[in-house]
């Protein structure tokens, strides 16, 4: 039931992405639509202290996800979907292996994110301009494929939490499953530049996730996992909503409205 619930959430969100264009699609993709259910189920199984520890490890892990996004966006300009996803996922895995060897404080994790975003945001802008909308043609295996991918990640997360502890559980929960699903489905249909645009536009949106994980780490023990998770989700949604509002304001100003 946990795996089916998560799959339903992510598949529904991915279908919305296909109809909303690169920027709005990116704002949806960078919401915790995969990590959120995984963390919720970990909270049910393990409690607030486990969630607080996982959120702390999740901060440097989320920085690795941003690295994945930039590498994929760059690779998709020249290579096919398997090479693009494979190269980005390889860099992500190497980054995760390095991250999990360290003992992270909140300050160190935030400093790592600041350094990564300082480089990633300017690089992502180079690939964010494509405005091609997704073709409406569907393939029979699209939705089952997405559901199976998400269910696999949620299953691995839950098992990892029981067997290996919060560090591995955090890495599994924050695996870029939605980004991988988007790339594997969208790039063959709309081309590398347009698929890369969705991912590149999402880099600023990931900053909301940094705030959400920070709040979860600091307040899960004080407020309880359920309340902290709700507040963390509100932070992530609020940040992306502010980016959407800012973009609309800029477009209106350019149009002279």
Backbone as CSV, one residue per row, in Angstrom:
resi,resn,N_x,N_y,N_z,CA_x,CA_y,CA_z,C_x,C_y,C_z
1,UNK,0.822,-1.208,0.000,0.000,0.000,0.000,0.857,1.260,0.000
2,UNK,1.973,1.210,0.745,2.874,2.366,0.751,3.435,2.620,-0.645
3,UNK,3.847,1.568,-1.319,4.428,1.708,-2.651,3.381,2.178,-3.658
4,UNK,2.161,1.639,-3.567,1.098,2.043,-4.491,0.685,3.493,-4.276
5,UNK,0.607,3.919,-3.018,0.235,5.299,-2.720,1.259,6.267,-3.292
6,UNK,2.536,5.988,-3.071,3.595,6.858,-3.595,3.580,6.900,-5.116
7,UNK,3.396,5.736,-5.742,3.366,5.683,-7.203,2.221,6.512,-7.755
8,UNK,1.061,6.450,-7.123,-0.086,7.232,-7.593,0.201,8.722,-7.540
9,UNK,0.858,9.172,-6.460,1.181,10.594,-6.313,2.140,11.041,-7.407
10,UNK,3.216,10.271,-7.609,4.247,10.684,-8.568,3.739,10.604,-10.006
11,UNK,3.011,9.561,-10.338,2.492,9.427,-11.705,1.517,10.552,-12.013
12,UNK,0.653,10.895,-11.069,-0.281,12.001,-11.286,0.471,13.301,-11.510
13,UNK,1.513,13.532,-10.723,2.295,14.751,-10.894,3.008,14.778,-12.238
14,UNK,3.542,13.637,-12.668,4.263,13.607,-13.946,3.335,13.865,-15.125
15,UNK,2.087,13.418,-15.019,1.131,13.697,-16.090,0.816,15.188,-16.176
16,UNK,0.779,15.853,-15.018,0.575,17.309,-15.015,1.759,18.006,-15.665
17,UNK,2.968,17.517,-15.371,4.174,18.118,-15.944,4.106,18.148,-17.465
18,UNK,3.609,17.090,-18.068,3.593,16.976,-19.523,2.710,18.029,-20.185
19,UNK,1.836,18.660,-19.414,0.899,19.627,-19.993,1.176,21.057,-19.562
20,UNK,2.256,21.267,-18.817,2.423,22.582,-18.201,3.626,23.365,-18.695
21,UNK,4.454,22.826,-19.585,5.613,23.539,-20.076,6.808,23.388,-19.155
22,UNK,8.014,23.782,-19.608,9.250,23.526,-18.859,9.288,24.149,-17.467
23,UNK,8.902,25.433,-17.344,9.059,26.083,-16.040,8.069,25.541,-15.014
24,UNK,6.785,25.556,-15.348,5.803,25.038,-14.397,6.031,23.550,-14.137
25,UNK,6.425,22.832,-15.178,6.755,21.432,-14.985,7.898,21.254,-14.000
26,UNK,8.910,22.121,-14.109,10.050,22.049,-13.192,9.625,22.330,-11.761
27,UNK,8.704,23.265,-11.563,8.238,23.576,-10.218,7.497,22.394,-9.601
28,UNK,6.832,21.612,-10.429,6.160,20.408,-9.926,7.177,19.311,-9.635
29,UNK,8.120,19.130,-10.562,9.118,18.070,-10.412,9.936,18.255,-9.138
30,UNK,10.233,19.497,-8.749,11.096,19.744,-7.596,10.338,19.805,-6.276
31,UNK,9.038,19.567,-6.291,8.334,19.346,-5.038,8.666,17.940,-4.521
32,UNK,8.568,17.706,-3.227,8.927,16.386,-2.676,7.860,15.329,-2.923
33,UNK,7.511,15.122,-4.186,6.432,14.191,-4.508,6.878,12.745,-4.427
34,UNK,8.169,12.511,-4.443,8.696,11.164,-4.229,9.272,11.027,-2.825
35,UNK,10.085,12.006,-2.413,10.707,11.949,-1.093,9.688,12.123,0.023
36,UNK,8.660,12.938,-0.215,7.669,13.195,0.822,6.997,11.929,1.338
37,UNK,6.394,11.123,0.446,5.804,9.867,0.921,6.823,8.934,1.567
38,UNK,8.048,8.891,1.021,9.067,8.022,1.603,9.389,8.442,3.034
39,UNK,9.533,9.756,3.261,9.802,10.249,4.610,8.612,9.999,5.535
40,UNK,7.414,10.163,5.014,6.229,9.928,5.835,6.177,8.480,6.316
41,UNK,6.487,7.548,5.425,6.459,6.149,5.810,7.606,5.803,6.760
42,UNK,8.762,6.442,6.560,9.862,6.244,7.499,9.485,6.749,8.884
43,UNK,8.755,7.861,8.934,8.317,8.407,10.223,7.393,7.436,10.937
44,UNK,6.498,6.809,10.183,5.585,5.828,10.782,6.367,4.638,11.344
45,UNK,7.384,4.217,10.602,8.129,3.026,10.999,9.149,3.287,12.105
46,UNK,9.733,4.511,12.119,10.913,4.723,12.964,10.796,5.881,13.953
47,UNK,9.946,6.847,13.738,9.791,7.921,14.697,10.598,9.167,14.390
48,UNK,10.474,10.149,15.279,10.997,11.493,15.038,12.513,11.558,15.025
49,UNK,13.187,10.824,15.916,14.644,10.901,15.960,15.273,10.374,14.677
50,UNK,14.707,9.314,14.136,15.189,8.764,12.864,14.989,9.764,11.732
51,UNK,13.840,10.429,11.716,13.553,11.407,10.675,14.496,12.600,10.771
52,UNK,14.765,13.064,11.993,15.688,14.186,12.168,17.080,13.842,11.648
53,UNK,17.545,12.627,11.947,18.862,12.200,11.474,18.868,12.036,9.956
54,UNK,17.802,11.475,9.398,17.729,11.297,7.947,17.693,12.638,7.218
55,UNK,16.981,13.608,7.793,16.901,14.928,7.161,18.263,15.604,7.120
56,UNK,19.063,15.419,8.168,20.404,16.014,8.177,21.260,15.413,7.073
57,UNK,21.236,14.094,6.932,21.980,13.453,5.840,21.388,13.840,4.490
58,UNK,20.064,14.075,4.473,19.401,14.437,3.230,19.860,15.755,2.651
59,UNK,20.364,16.650,3.486,20.822,17.950,2.969,21.994,17.812,1.995
60,UNK,23.085,17.146,2.343,24.141,16.952,1.335,23.701,16.037,0.194
61,UNK,22.815,15.083,0.481,22.309,14.224,-0.587,21.522,15.042,-1.605
62,UNK,20.752,16.032,-1.147,19.999,16.880,-2.083,20.935,17.714,-2.949
63,UNK,22.107,18.072,-2.406,23.103,18.776,-3.221,23.581,17.877,-4.355
64,UNK,23.720,16.583,-4.081,24.108,15.640,-5.135,23.034,15.560,-6.209
65,UNK,21.767,15.701,-5.824,20.680,15.702,-6.809,20.792,16.900,-7.744
66,UNK,21.191,18.044,-7.210,21.387,19.224,-8.052,22.522,18.989,-9.044
67,UNK,23.573,18.327,-8.600,24.663,17.961,-9.511,24.128,17.061,-10.616
68,UNK,23.294,16.086,-10.253,22.652,15.221,-11.260,21.910,16.068,-12.287
69,UNK,21.158,17.041,-11.832,20.343,17.861,-12.732,21.196,18.613,-13.744
70,UNK,22.278,19.208,-13.283,23.143,19.978,-14.181,23.853,19.063,-15.172
71,UNK,24.344,17.928,-14.686,25.040,16.990,-15.583,24.079,16.462,-16.641
72,UNK,22.863,16.100,-16.220,21.891,15.607,-17.203,21.562,16.683,-18.233
73,UNK,21.310,17.914,-17.766,20.949,18.996,-18.697,22.039,19.227,-19.723
74,UNK,23.278,19.142,-19.293,24.399,19.331,-20.226,24.517,18.148,-21.174
75,UNK,24.416,16.931,-20.648,24.579,15.737,-21.483,23.460,15.595,-22.500
76,UNK,22.245,15.989,-22.128,21.097,15.818,-23.020,21.168,16.699,-24.255
77,UNK,22.033,17.705,-24.237,22.186,18.550,-25.422,22.821,17.782,-26.578
78,UNK,23.594,16.754,-26.261,24.356,16.046,-27.299,24.062,14.550,-27.386
79,UNK,23.634,13.956,-26.289,23.535,12.498,-26.247,22.092,12.045,-26.113
80,UNK,21.875,10.742,-26.358,20.560,10.162,-26.203,20.185,9.999,-24.745
81,UNK,18.974,9.512,-24.533,18.434,9.490,-23.177,19.209,8.549,-22.260
82,UNK,19.580,7.373,-22.741,20.271,6.429,-21.865,21.657,6.937,-21.483
83,UNK,22.369,7.510,-22.434,23.695,8.050,-22.132,23.588,9.255,-21.199
84,UNK,22.585,10.088,-21.420,22.422,11.288,-20.593,22.071,10.914,-19.162
85,UNK,21.065,10.057,-19.007,20.658,9.636,-17.661,21.771,8.824,-17.002
86,UNK,22.387,7.940,-17.772,23.437,7.100,-17.204,24.622,7.907,-16.703
87,UNK,25.065,8.901,-17.470,26.202,9.709,-17.040,25.849,10.531,-15.804
88,UNK,24.657,11.123,-15.797,24.238,11.919,-14.646,24.071,11.059,-13.405
89,UNK,23.505,9.872,-13.580,23.295,8.980,-12.439,24.621,8.450,-11.900
90,UNK,25.585,8.251,-12.769,26.909,7.810,-12.322,27.569,8.871,-11.445
91,UNK,27.494,10.132,-11.889,28.050,11.223,-11.087,27.313,11.338,-9.756
92,UNK,25.993,11.167,-9.796,25.202,11.211,-8.560,25.651,10.115,-7.597
93,UNK,25.831,8.899,-8.105,26.227,7.772,-7.255,27.604,7.999,-6.642
94,UNK,28.535,8.532,-7.426,29.871,8.840,-6.894,29.770,9.896,-5.803
95,UNK,28.948,10.915,-6.062,28.764,11.977,-5.061,28.176,11.409,-3.773
96,UNK,27.184,10.533,-3.897,26.554,9.935,-2.721,27.562,9.096,-1.937
97,UNK,28.387,8.342,-2.635,29.388,7.518,-1.954,30.341,8.378,-1.133
98,UNK,30.724,9.530,-1.675,31.606,10.448,-0.952,30.866,11.071,0.231
99,UNK,29.626,11.486,0.000,28.836,12.153,1.040,28.619,11.234,2.238
100,UNK,28.304,9.975,2.001,27.968,9.064,3.089,29.185,8.656,3.915
101,UNK,30.375,8.953,3.439,31.577,8.664,4.221,31.854,9.729,5.270
102,UNK,31.235,10.894,5.131,31.494,12.013,6.033,30.452,12.073,7.141
103,UNK,30.823,12.719,8.242,29.892,13.032,9.319,29.481,14.494,9.162
104,UNK,28.196,14.741,8.931,27.741,16.074,8.574,27.096,16.787,9.757
105,UNK,27.490,18.041,9.924,26.771,18.944,10.813,25.807,19.755,9.963
106,UNK,24.868,20.439,10.608,23.937,21.270,9.848,24.669,22.374,9.113
107,UNK,25.633,23.001,9.774,26.396,24.068,9.127,27.184,23.576,7.931
108,UNK,27.822,22.407,8.068,28.588,21.861,6.956,27.715,21.486,5.781
109,UNK,26.543,20.917,6.074,25.626,20.534,5.002,25.100,21.760,4.267
110,UNK,24.781,22.811,5.002,24.292,24.040,4.363,25.401,24.714,3.557
111,UNK,26.633,24.672,4.069,27.758,25.250,3.324,27.980,24.519,2.004
112,UNK,27.867,23.189,2.028,27.989,22.412,0.791,26.914,22.821,-0.205
113,UNK,25.688,22.966,0.260,24.612,23.375,-0.632,24.854,24.764,-1.211
114,UNK,25.332,25.686,-0.411,25.616,27.033,-0.917,26.648,26.997,-2.033
115,UNK,27.687,26.185,-1.847,28.723,26.083,-2.870,28.181,25.455,-4.152
116,UNK,27.376,24.395,-4.001,26.822,23.714,-5.169,25.882,24.631,-5.938
117,UNK,24.995,25.325,-5.236,24.038,26.200,-5.914,24.713,27.399,-6.551
118,UNK,25.791,27.889,-5.949,26.515,29.020,-6.534,27.043,28.680,-7.925
119,UNK,27.389,27.420,-8.136,27.844,26.966,-9.446,26.696,26.480,-10.322
120,UNK,25.730,25.797,-9.714,24.693,25.125,-10.492,23.697,26.092,-11.116
121,UNK,23.297,27.127,-10.404,22.268,28.038,-10.924,22.733,28.746,-12.197
122,UNK,23.944,29.327,-12.237,24.392,29.929,-13.508,24.529,28.915,-14.640
123,UNK,25.005,27.711,-14.321,25.136,26.698,-15.364,23.774,26.258,-15.886
124,UNK,22.806,26.108,-14.996,21.481,25.650,-15.408,20.781,26.651,-16.314
125,UNK,21.059,27.931,-16.135,20.426,28.955,-16.974,20.754,28.760,-18.448
126,UNK,21.907,28.172,-18.734,22.303,27.960,-20.125,21.396,26.970,-20.832
127,UNK,20.732,26.111,-20.062,19.927,25.040,-20.658,18.431,25.196,-20.397
128,UNK,18.010,26.319,-19.842,16.623,26.460,-19.392,15.716,27.182,-20.375
129,UNK,16.239,27.595,-21.524,15.454,28.462,-22.400,14.513,27.720,-23.338
130,UNK,14.737,26.451,-23.588,13.888,25.728,-24.539,12.440,25.743,-24.072
131,UNK,11.531,26.050,-24.995,10.135,26.183,-24.617,9.204,25.233,-25.316
132,UNK,9.702,24.120,-25.784,8.883,23.153,-26.506,7.968,22.434,-25.530
133,UNK,6.700,22.366,-25.875,5.759,21.610,-25.040,5.783,20.135,-25.428
134,UNK,5.388,19.336,-24.458,5.418,17.890,-24.660,4.355,17.461,-25.652
135,UNK,4.728,16.563,-26.538,3.759,16.027,-27.486,2.683,15.246,-26.751
136,UNK,1.494,15.229,-27.349,0.373,14.571,-26.673,0.336,13.067,-26.897
137,UNK,1.152,12.557,-27.803,1.140,11.133,-28.105,1.577,10.309,-26.906
138,UNK,0.861,9.272,-26.582,1.161,8.417,-25.443,1.620,7.040,-25.914
139,UNK,2.338,6.375,-25.038,2.683,4.990,-25.270,2.112,4.160,-24.129
140,UNK,1.726,2.925,-24.423,0.985,2.120,-23.461,1.778,1.868,-22.183
141,UNK,3.101,1.842,-22.292,3.895,1.486,-21.130,4.304,2.682,-20.283
142,UNK,3.971,3.909,-20.687,4.424,5.097,-19.968,4.038,5.079,-18.490
143,UNK,2.733,4.995,-18.225,2.259,5.071,-16.846,2.712,3.861,-16.016
144,UNK,2.588,2.614,-16.519,3.109,1.479,-15.739,4.599,1.587,-15.440
145,UNK,5.363,2.117,-16.406,6.798,2.274,-16.187,7.063,3.243,-15.041
146,UNK,6.401,4.394,-15.064,6.599,5.374,-13.999,6.199,4.802,-12.646
147,UNK,5.060,4.119,-12.616,4.585,3.540,-11.361,5.581,2.513,-10.821
148,UNK,6.102,1.664,-11.693,7.054,0.640,-11.264,8.340,1.264,-10.749
149,UNK,8.798,2.330,-11.404,10.028,3.004,-10.986,9.867,3.595,-9.594
150,UNK,8.771,4.299,-9.371,8.534,4.918,-8.069,8.353,3.862,-6.989
151,UNK,7.593,2.830,-7.286,7.374,1.772,-6.298,8.689,1.102,-5.902
152,UNK,9.583,0.948,-6.864,10.879,0.343,-6.571,11.672,1.205,-5.603
153,UNK,11.695,2.520,-5.853,12.454,3.418,-4.982,11.860,3.443,-3.579
154,UNK,10.541,3.520,-3.469,9.906,3.524,-2.146,10.195,2.213,-1.420
155,UNK,10.122,1.091,-2.130,10.427,-0.192,-1.509,11.853,-0.264,-1.010
156,UNK,12.801,0.206,-1.827,14.202,0.221,-1.415,14.387,1.121,-0.192
157,UNK,13.716,2.271,-0.177,13.824,3.200,0.942,13.352,2.567,2.241
158,UNK,12.207,1.919,2.193,11.658,1.316,3.401,12.538,0.181,3.916
159,UNK,13.027,-0.648,2.995,13.919,-1.741,3.403,15.234,-1.180,3.934
160,UNK,15.771,-0.152,3.259,17.029,0.456,3.705,16.891,1.038,5.097
161,UNK,15.744,1.658,5.365,15.522,2.219,6.684,15.543,1.165,7.772
162,UNK,14.998,0.010,7.478,14.956,-1.064,8.474,16.322,-1.726,8.655
163,UNK,17.091,-1.823,7.574,18.316,-2.628,7.609,19.559,-1.786,7.867
164,UNK,19.671,-0.640,7.194,20.938,0.094,7.180,20.935,1.388,7.987
165,UNK,19.775,1.894,8.397,19.753,3.101,9.209,19.468,4.354,8.414
166,UNK,19.488,5.527,9.112,19.008,6.770,8.501,19.830,7.290,7.325
167,UNK,21.141,7.041,7.316,21.967,7.582,6.228,21.598,6.961,4.886
168,UNK,21.551,5.637,4.829,21.203,4.963,3.587,19.748,5.219,3.230
169,UNK,18.890,5.273,4.245,17.478,5.560,3.985,17.312,6.937,3.358
170,UNK,18.075,7.916,3.832,17.992,9.265,3.271,18.442,9.278,1.816
171,UNK,19.535,8.575,1.517,20.020,8.526,0.139,18.997,7.869,-0.776
172,UNK,18.370,6.798,-0.299,17.361,6.122,-1.117,16.121,6.979,-1.291
173,UNK,15.682,7.637,-0.209,14.477,8.471,-0.283,14.652,9.647,-1.232
174,UNK,15.889,10.172,-1.316,16.147,11.344,-2.147,16.750,10.988,-3.497
175,UNK,16.726,9.727,-3.873,17.157,9.353,-5.220,16.317,10.115,-6.245
176,UNK,16.944,10.594,-7.318,16.206,11.446,-8.275,15.237,10.662,-9.153
177,UNK,14.313,9.950,-8.508,13.425,9.053,-9.246,12.501,9.813,-10.183
178,UNK,11.983,10.959,-9.740,11.085,11.735,-10.593,11.852,12.304,-11.778
179,UNK,13.050,12.794,-11.530,13.874,13.350,-12.606,14.250,12.270,-13.615
180,UNK,14.594,11.087,-13.137,14.925,9.985,-14.039,13.706,9.588,-14.864
181,UNK,12.566,9.494,-14.197,11.328,9.136,-14.898,10.996,10.161,-15.974
182,UNK,11.112,11.443,-15.630,10.828,12.492,-16.611,11.742,12.373,-17.827
183,UNK,13.029,12.158,-17.566,13.982,12.078,-18.671,13.707,10.877,-19.567
184,UNK,13.485,9.723,-18.959,13.271,8.513,-19.747,11.986,8.566,-20.568
185,UNK,10.997,9.266,-20.063,9.735,9.384,-20.787,9.760,10.541,-21.782
186,UNK,10.281,11.702,-21.363,10.147,12.911,-22.176,11.191,13.034,-23.279
187,UNK,12.451,12.690,-22.993,13.497,12.964,-23.984,13.255,12.260,-25.314
188,UNK,12.842,10.981,-25.336,12.580,10.366,-26.645,11.434,11.025,-27.399
189,UNK,10.538,11.716,-26.687,9.353,12.289,-27.330,9.550,13.743,-27.755
190,UNK,10.343,14.502,-27.002,10.454,15.939,-27.303,11.883,16.389,-27.570
191,UNK,12.852,15.482,-27.425,14.234,15.846,-27.683,14.980,16.236,-26.418
192,UNK,16.295,16.182,-26.516,17.136,16.434,-25.355,17.063,17.846,-24.828
193,UNK,17.036,18.841,-25.730,17.048,20.236,-25.284,15.795,20.572,-24.479
194,UNK,14.635,20.129,-24.942,13.394,20.430,-24.238,13.310,19.680,-22.912
195,UNK,13.713,18.407,-22.894,13.712,17.650,-21.640,14.703,18.245,-20.651
196,UNK,15.866,18.658,-21.154,16.860,19.291,-20.293,16.339,20.605,-19.716
197,UNK,15.503,21.312,-20.485,14.959,22.577,-20.014,14.100,22.385,-18.766
198,UNK,13.303,21.315,-18.740,12.483,21.031,-17.556,13.379,20.830,-16.343
199,UNK,14.424,20.031,-16.507,15.327,19.733,-15.393,16.108,20.979,-14.980
200,UNK,16.626,21.730,-15.951,17.423,22.917,-15.631,16.592,23.985,-14.927
201,UNK,15.347,24.172,-15.347,14.481,25.145,-14.685,14.199,24.767,-13.242
202,UNK,14.380,23.494,-12.913,14.093,23.045,-11.562,15.188,23.288,-10.552
203,UNK,16.373,23.692,-10.992,17.481,23.867,-10.045,17.153,24.898,-8.964
204,UNK,16.648,26.096,-9.295,16.285,27.031,-8.206,15.192,26.475,-7.303
205,UNK,14.295,25.681,-7.861,13.238,25.100,-7.044,13.749,24.165,-5.972
206,UNK,14.904,23.558,-6.184,15.468,22.645,-5.192,15.891,23.362,-3.918
207,UNK,16.060,24.690,-3.981,16.391,25.445,-2.773,15.291,25.317,-1.719
208,UNK,14.055,25.211,-2.164,12.966,25.011,-1.215,13.113,23.708,-0.457
209,UNK,13.674,22.716,-1.111,13.878,21.430,-0.464,14.960,21.527,0.604
210,UNK,15.960,22.394,0.368,16.986,22.622,1.383,16.346,23.199,2.648
211,UNK,15.465,24.183,2.469,14.761,24.742,3.619,13.880,23.726,4.312
212,UNK,13.217,22.887,3.528,12.328,21.878,4.099,13.106,20.861,4.932
213,UNK,14.233,20.391,4.417,15.031,19.417,5.157,15.644,20.033,6.408
214,UNK,16.055,21.291,6.314,16.604,21.976,7.493,15.559,22.060,8.593
215,UNK,14.352,22.463,8.220,13.268,22.536,9.202,12.974,21.158,9.787
216,UNK,12.953,20.155,8.949,12.649,18.799,9.412,13.704,18.326,10.412
217,UNK,14.952,18.612,10.138,16.019,18.221,11.059,15.898,18.945,12.397
218,UNK,15.598,20.239,12.352,15.584,21.042,13.575,14.340,20.828,14.431
219,UNK,13.206,20.505,13.793,11.939,20.514,14.516,11.247,19.165,14.647
220,UNK,11.771,18.123,14.012,11.102,16.820,14.098,11.033,16.320,15.536
221,UNK,12.112,16.512,16.292,12.125,16.059,17.679,11.270,16.952,18.571
222,UNK,11.180,18.238,18.241,10.458,19.175,19.100,8.956,19.153,18.857
223,UNK,8.567,19.065,17.609,7.147,19.132,17.265,6.530,17.781,16.960
224,UNK,7.381,16.786,16.773,6.900,15.498,16.309,7.045,15.392,14.803
225,UNK,7.212,14.172,14.334,7.494,13.960,12.914,6.351,14.427,12.022
226,UNK,5.112,14.195,12.442,3.968,14.532,11.584,3.882,16.036,11.362
227,UNK,3.931,16.816,12.435,3.841,18.276,12.315,5.030,18.817,11.523
228,UNK,6.231,18.301,11.818,7.425,18.771,11.114,7.354,18.457,9.623
229,UNK,6.838,17.292,9.272,6.697,16.937,7.861,5.713,17.864,7.153
230,UNK,4.616,18.206,7.813,3.637,19.121,7.213,4.255,20.494,7.001
231,UNK,4.992,20.991,8.001,5.646,22.290,7.858,6.719,22.267,6.775
232,UNK,7.455,21.167,6.688,8.483,21.053,5.655,7.856,21.063,4.265
233,UNK,6.747,20.376,4.110,6.044,20.388,2.827,5.563,21.793,2.491
234,UNK,5.073,22.510,3.500,4.612,23.883,3.280,5.760,24.786,2.830
235,UNK,6.943,24.590,3.398,8.115,25.376,2.986,8.440,25.128,1.520
236,UNK,8.452,23.856,1.123,8.788,23.515,-0.253,7.756,24.081,-1.232
237,UNK,6.470,23.904,-0.921,5.414,24.427,-1.787,5.459,25.954,-1.832
238,UNK,5.648,26.572,-0.671,5.693,28.025,-0.616,6.835,28.613,-1.434
239,UNK,7.996,27.964,-1.389,9.137,28.457,-2.163,8.861,28.381,-3.659
240,UNK,8.373,27.238,-4.115,8.096,27.100,-5.548,6.974,28.026,-5.989
241,UNK,5.973,28.229,-5.143,4.900,29.175,-5.470,5.443,30.585,-5.595
242,UNK,6.407,30.938,-4.746,7.004,32.277,-4.843,7.807,32.432,-6.126
243,UNK,8.468,31.356,-6.581,9.200,31.422,-7.842,8.244,31.599,-9.021
244,UNK,7.106,30.924,-8.964,6.093,31.075,-10.022,5.561,32.496,-10.036
245,UNK,5.259,33.045,-8.860,4.752,34.416,-8.772,5.790,35.418,-9.279
246,UNK,7.059,35.203,-8.939,8.124,36.091,-9.396,8.259,36.047,-10.907
247,UNK,8.175,34.869,-11.477,8.279,34.741,-12.937,7.129,35.463,-13.629
248,UNK,5.924,35.306,-13.124,4.776,35.977,-13.723,4.903,37.488,-13.618
249,UNK,5.417,37.958,-12.493,5.620,39.404,-12.326,6.635,39.927,-13.337
250,UNK,7.718,39.191,-13.545,8.730,39.604,-14.520,8.167,39.608,-15.935
251,UNK,7.365,38.588,-16.275,6.778,38.527,-17.615,5.813,39.678,-17.849
252,UNK,5.026,40.046,-16.822,4.122,41.169,-16.952,4.884,42.479,-17.138
253,UNK,5.984,42.627,-16.420,6.781,43.836,-16.577,7.411,43.948,-17.949
254,UNK,7.858,42.818,-18.481,8.440,42.828,-19.824,7.404,43.157,-20.881
255,UNK,6.185,42.688,-20.629,5.108,42.958,-21.590,4.524,44.360,-21.410
256,UNK,4.969,45.065,-20.377,4.482,46.423,-20.156,3.104,46.487,-19.577
257,UNK,2.676,45.409,-18.896,1.333,45.379,-18.320,1.383,45.980,-16.912
